[in-house]
Amino acid sequence: MLAFLRNHLWRDLAAFTGIKFFIKAKDELSARLLIIVLGQKGEQKTWYTTINITRGWKEFRIPFKAFKEGLSRKKEKTAGQAMELKAVKGIYWVVNELTLPHGTEGMIWLDEVSFY
């Protein structure tokens, strides 16, 4: 099971140092915030951080340097590389069975996504 919110616009975020947004959920839960980028050689890379979503609106200001590198499509990590933000392919807020029991119902609200 996988549920996600997606902002799927190609963009250059190299001039920014982080992402800001407001989010709340019907019930408290953990989610992953993913940023998908294309590397210099055209490979797709995933960067992630975990967020805890509460019942009340909460503002998140997450610097890009706080994201950890996930596996690339080749299923390998390139240790020590910084996130290249010139070719951002998408931003995802993801909840999956690893953080919630199968069959759990819920609702998430997301507002005012911006970059700083």
C-alpha positions in Angstrom: 0.0 0.0 0.0 1.2 3.5 -0.9 -0.5 6.8 -0.6 1.2 10.1 -1.6 0.8 13.7 -2.5 2.8 14.7 -5.5 4.1 18.0 -7.0 5.3 16.8 -10.3 6.8 19.8 -12.0 10.3 20.0 -13.5 12.1 22.9 -11.9 15.5 24.3 -11.1 15.8 24.8 -7.3 19.6 25.5 -7.3 19.0 29.1 -6.0 17.2 27.8 -2.9 18.4 26.2 0.3 15.2 24.5 1.5 11.5 23.8 1.3 8.7 25.2 3.4 5.1 24.0 3.8 2.2 23.6 6.2 0.7 20.1 6.7 -1.8 18.3 9.0 -3.5 14.9 9.2 -6.7 13.5 10.5 -4.6 11.3 12.8 -0.9 11.6 13.7 1.4 9.7 11.4 4.9 9.6 9.9 5.6 10.2 6.3 8.6 10.6 4.0 9.2 13.7 2.0 11.0 12.7 -1.3 12.7 14.9 -3.8 13.4 13.2 -7.2 16.3 14.7 -9.2 18.1 13.9 -12.4 21.9 13.6 -11.9 24.5 14.9 -14.3 24.6 11.6 -16.2 20.8 11.6 -16.5 20.2 9.0 -13.7 17.3 9.5 -11.4 18.1 9.9 -7.7 15.9 10.0 -4.7 16.5 12.1 -1.6 14.4 11.8 1.5 13.6 12.9 5.0 11.0 11.7 7.5 8.4 14.1 8.9 5.9 13.6 11.7 2.5 15.0 10.8 0.1 16.1 13.6 -3.6 16.8 13.8 -3.0 20.6 13.9 -1.4 22.6 11.2 2.3 22.5 11.5 4.9 24.5 9.5 7.9 22.6 8.2 11.1 24.4 7.1 13.5 21.7 5.9 16.9 22.6 4.5 17.9 20.6 1.5 21.1 19.5 3.2 19.0 17.6 5.8 17.8 15.2 3.1 19.5 11.8 2.9 20.3 10.1 -0.4 18.1 7.1 -1.2 18.7 4.4 -3.8 19.0 5.5 -7.5 17.2 3.5 -10.2 20.4 1.5 -10.4 19.9 0.5 -6.7 23.2 2.1 -5.6 24.2 5.0 -3.5 26.8 7.5 -4.5 28.3 8.3 -1.1 29.1 11.8 -0.2 27.4 13.6 -3.1 25.3 16.7 -2.5 21.8 16.9 -4.0 21.9 18.6 -7.4 18.9 20.8 -7.6 19.1 22.0 -11.2 16.8 19.2 -12.5 14.1 18.5 -9.8 11.6 16.0 -11.4 9.1 15.9 -8.5 8.4 16.3 -4.8 6.4 13.6 -3.0 4.9 13.3 0.5 4.6 9.5 1.0 2.8 7.3 3.6 3.2 3.6 3.2 2.7 0.3 5.1 6.1 0.6 6.7 4.8 3.5 8.9 1.1 2.6 9.2 -0.7 -0.8 9.5 -2.4 -2.1 6.3 -6.0 -0.9 6.0 -5.5 2.3 8.0 -7.7 5.2 6.8 -6.7 8.8 7.0 -6.6 12.2 5.4 -3.7 14.7 4.9 -3.9 18.4 4.1 -1.0 20.3 2.5 -0.8 24.0 2.0 1.6 26.8 1.0 4.5 24.9 -0.5 7.4 27.3 -1.2 11.2 27.4 -1.3 13.6 29.6 0.5 
